Amino acid sequence: MNGRSLTTGIAAGLIFTLAGCTTINPYAEEQQASNAAKGAGAGAIAGAIIGAMSGDRSTALKGALIGAVASGGIGYYMDVQESKLRQRLRGTGVSVSRVGNSLVLHMPGNVTFTIDSTSINADFYQVLDSVAIILKEYTDTTVTVVGHTDGVGNTSYNQILSQQRAQSVASYLRSQGVQRQRFNVIGQGELSPIASNSTKEGRAQNRRVEITLTLIAVR
């Protein structure tokens, strides 16, 4: 069997096996292919190609398996973390998005803070407590906290406000035992709107804090 056929056969076999790996979408409550399986399939292909370049069947198989485990492990780690965050944050007004192998928590400003304030709303501490629990369980991620404002008012003021709001969220999470060195805290002010500032609804969407969790190590 030539190298190309060997690569195709190994990768196809692994992907067929991994196709059976599904997870439950925590919102839709239905089965879907897990990101771990998708990642493992991609890793298998890459590993098989590298291994097949040597022209040796056993090396190609070994490369495929190593690629599958490495890529699948990353996907699985983030899959489980995503599922737990969605379960804990359901009904709180905070949404969770998956961007590749990163997770983004969207915290609307009207839920997190009162207007022009950097003090966290009293009833939002419980939400941040839930986030802190997951962050302490899954320690192999950086935690980037970014504050955003609408486009109303002085640009310099908005920049400072966004930075202080992001710092308030980060400080509280650290106070709950999340390691300080994992954090990046950024104020974006009015620079990154997600809606039009010409409407009340749009301005409300732009006032927000986002937490991005990015994998930094695989155990």
Sequence and secondary structure as in RCSB ss.txt:
>XXXX:A:sequence
MNGRSLTTGIAAGLIFTLAGCTTINPYAEEQQASNAAKGAGAGAIAGAIIGAMSGDRSTALKGALIGAVASGGIG
YYMDVQESKLRQRLRGTGVSVSRVGNSLVLHMPGNVTFTIDSTSINADFYQVLDSVAIILKEYTDTTVTVVGHTD
GVGNTSYNQILSQQRAQSVASYLRSQGVQRQRFNVIGQGELSPIASNSTKEGRAQNRRVEITLTLIAVR
>XXXX:A:secstr
  HHHHHHHHHHHHHHHHTT EEE TTT SEEE HHHHHHHHHHHHHHHHHHTTT HHHHHHHHHHHHHHHHHHH
HHHHHHHHHHHHHHTTTT EEEEETTEEEEEEEHHHHB TT  SB GGGHHHHHHHHHHHHH  SEEEEEEEE  
S S HHHHHHHHHHHHHHHHHHHHHTT  GGGEEEEE TTSS SS TTSHHHHHHHSEEEEEEEE    
